[in-house]
Amino acid sequence: MKLRTHVVTVVGVTVLSLSTMLSAQAAADNEYVCESLYMEQSYDCAKEAVIVEKNRLNKVYMTAYRTLSPTQKQQLDKEQILWLKARNHQCDFDYDGEMNNSVVYAMIGADVCTANETQKRSKVIAKKYHIK
């Protein structure tokens, strides 16, 4: 009986881990929705989403940047700084109190917002500079 319980537990954890990864990856061209998972999976999904989208944005940005004239590079840099300020204003979460479930989910929401806004920015740059 213990072996069966252990196998079921391992399979369950594996399925939840895969669903978290798939939630983050499946959202590659859609908005991320991590908040509907269990807290630990939601947290992991949101953190992974931020990493994925920041890496994507960096790749798109650098691909565009290499093709631009010095003036165009300056313009893109200015646009990027303005976008970062707006994204941070919209998505950042700052809290100096006791941790509880509501606070953790607010942190997850902030990460999901960051991932979604970063994904949108990647699409804007890719479209503007014809990057696939």
Secondary structure, DSSP 8 states (H G I E B T S, - for coil): -HHHHHHHHHHHHHHHHHHHHHHHHHGGGS----TTS-HHHHHHHHHHHHHHHHHHHHHHHHHHHTTS-HHHHHHHHHHHHHHHHHHHHHH-----S---HHHHHHHHHHHHHHHHHHHHHHHHHHHHTT--
